[in-house]
Each structure stands twice: as C-alpha cells, then as structure tokens.
Amino acid sequence: MSVEKMDRRQFASDNYSGICPEAFAAMTAANQGHEVSYGDDTWTEKASDLIREVFEADCEVFFVFNGTSANSLSLASLCQSYHSILCHELAHVEVAECGAPEFFANGAKVLLLSGPNGKIEPETIKVAANKRTDIHYPKPKALSLTQATEVGTIYSLDELQALTDMARHCHLRVHMDGARFANAVAALGAKPKEVTWKAGVDVLCFGGTKNGIAVGEAVVFFNRELAREFDYRCKQGGQLASKMRFLSAPWVGMLQNNAWLRHASRANAMAKRLEAGIRGLPTVEIAHPVQTNSVFARLPETVAKAMYERGWKFYTHVGAADEARLMCSWDTTEGDVDAFAGDLKEVTSPR
Ligand SMILES: Cc1ncc(COP(=O)(O)O)c(C=O)c1O
C-alpha cells in the first residue's frame, strides 16, 4: 500500500472529500456533556425523526458505520439462507462488498442481471425469477436496485415503478442501495417518498458518507415488519455504535435546512460541467449519460497514463475496462473541474 498526501482535490472518489460544514457543526454540537449510549440519545431520536419527516413516513431508522454493512444487513433481513437476491452485474453488493451480503444472509445467493448503463430492466427480473421453480434452485426473494447506479445513471420514477411492479409480480422484496441517494433525488427533483416507499421500496440504505458526512449510513425500513430484530443484527454485525450520537448527529446537520440536497446538487452540477469540458476532446468518449455526480469517460491507456503523470487520480475498474470514473464531491469547485478538463485537453491535443 502506498500512502500519499494530496496536493489538490481529486476526482477519484467522492470518499476523498472531507466532512461538510453542516455535518461537522452538528458533531461539535453533539460533543457537549454526556448522552446515553447505544442509540438511546437525543441526537439519534432527532435524526430518526428528521428522516421520518423527509420521507413523510413512519419508517424504522438505524444508523450504521458504512454502506457494506447497511446493504448486507438489510438484505439479510429480507432473505432466508436458501433465497437469492437479484441485482445488476455492476452492483456494489456484487462487485465491491467482498461477499458480505451472502455472508450476513447466511449463504443467500446473489444472482446477476445485465442491462445498459448500470440499469436493470423489468423483463430481466421476470426471466431470472422464473428461470427455475424447483427446490434445487435458490428461491429468488429480493431485488436490489442502486439509485443512483454505480455508473452514475438514475432510474426515473416511471422506470422505478415498472421495476417494483415486476418485483411484486414475482414476489420479490425491494432493497435500494442509496449510497448516492441524495444525488439521485437532487437530479430527479422528486420527493424522497416518490423515489422510495411510494414506488414500492421496502428498505433504503441512505448514504451519508458520500454526501459529506464523516462516517455512516442510515438504514430506513418503510416496511416496518422487515425491521423486526434488526437492532440485534446490527449488534451482532459489529454495527451498533456505543457513542451513537456521533453517527446520528451529522444527519441532523445534513437534513435540517436541506444541506444534503444542496451538496448533492453541487456535486451533480460539477459533473455536468466536467462533461461539458471534456466531451468532444479527441479520443475521449463519454460512456454513460451524466445524470448525477460522476462522469465515465473512455480514454486510451496512454491518455490515462499522461493524466496520472500530471498528478490526477481516478479509477478505471468500476465500469468497463477502458472507462475512467471521475467523481465529483460536495466540495468540488469549478476551478478543480476546469483544471482537470484543461489538462485532459492538453494531453489529447495532437502536437
Ligand atoms: C453503490 C455503492 N453502494 C455502497 C457503497 C458503500 O460502501 P462502503 O462500505 O465502502 O461504505 C458504495 C461506496 O463506494 C457504493 O458506491
């Protein structure tokens, strides 16, 4: 492992950024005196109530340390060990969680669906769910959707409804990986309830980290029955924070006064600016529609290398092999975008 100090803001990951001022201020405010531990504190109560307000629903809310645990534990609560979970082949639960969903669900199998731009299509759910109905096959029980997807695209409200209708038709419960839910809501301009329970989502993993919180995601059960004993799952999975108020307080800072949507909108806008700055450069191709805070750009290897040599960092393993993933964060500036686009212009311009 090599450790490097950053000399600039990068586009490698929306986890590279720091804590946004609203989340930090709330943590500082929570750092006063004593509070009861393990979630029975005033900050956790307030953050949970704010989430219920934002979603206009009497949902069950749990705060955990990261997205892998949020996804794995919530999927485990939708499945028995002999069940299967349908998801896109690029889904984080499949490619970036080290088998944690299968582990925490005691062996439930993840089954993969393909579809363009990181998105599942209803027909593929039907095919997968009906492929086998005999006792020798892991019975499909859950559909996992990522909103926004791993390649930065979003499901429209109509697409979402068609997917969840199909899921219901096939007797599947619906999980949503919302590591970038804020970016999706900001891009759709929809109400959070329209993107979740009204569209048939049973449980949402609501991402805080990529939105500007230091650590943590909220697991939001709209189907309260599925949340039964989830607190025990969290504890057993090492996800019950003793000083819970420091996981929950940042949510108060984010949800009050809509900071979560402001930050997501800014990151989305910077991705649009980046797209405009690099689209049409020689040898550069935009690989997926730019709808949230990422730009996926196909670059020749020599170009990627030249950009690395200029000090830029980005990953090429998330989409297809030649796709550079460029992520914008809550703190990405116009200057950052223009500097990257300017360098890419220089390295792609014929001499
Ligand atoms: C789509 C998606 N889901 C979940 C996560 C959360 O993962 P982690 O366990 O690293 O917080 C990520 C982070 O990269 C992600 O991109």
PDBQT file of the ligand as one rigid body, heavy atoms in Angstrom, charges set to zero:
ROOT
HETATM    1  C1  LIG A 401     -23.118   1.960  -4.934  1.00  0.00    +0.000 C 
HETATM    2  C2  LIG A 401     -22.417   1.875  -3.620  1.00  0.00    +0.000 A 
HETATM    3  N1  LIG A 401     -23.014   1.260  -2.598  1.00  0.00    +0.000 NA
HETATM    4  C3  LIG A 401     -22.458   1.222  -1.382  1.00  0.00    +0.000 A 
HETATM    5  C4  LIG A 401     -21.241   1.822  -1.136  1.00  0.00    +0.000 A 
HETATM    6  C5  LIG A 401     -20.708   1.859   0.266  1.00  0.00    +0.000 C 
HETATM    7  O1  LIG A 401     -19.581   1.185   0.514  1.00  0.00    +0.000 OA
HETATM    8  P1  LIG A 401     -18.695   1.299   1.855  1.00  0.00    +0.000 P 
HETATM    9  O2  LIG A 401     -18.899   0.014   2.566  1.00  0.00    +0.000 OA
HETATM   10  O3  LIG A 401     -17.334   1.494   1.355  1.00  0.00    +0.000 OA
HETATM   11  O4  LIG A 401     -19.229   2.440   2.664  1.00  0.00    +0.000 OA
HETATM   12  C6  LIG A 401     -20.551   2.424  -2.186  1.00  0.00    +0.000 A 
HETATM   13  C7  LIG A 401     -19.206   3.012  -1.980  1.00  0.00    +0.000 C 
HETATM   14  O5  LIG A 401     -18.384   3.083  -2.837  1.00  0.00    +0.000 OA
HETATM   15  C8  LIG A 401     -21.160   2.473  -3.452  1.00  0.00    +0.000 A 
HETATM   16  O6  LIG A 401     -20.554   3.082  -4.491  1.00  0.00    +0.000 OA
ENDROOT
TORSDOF 0
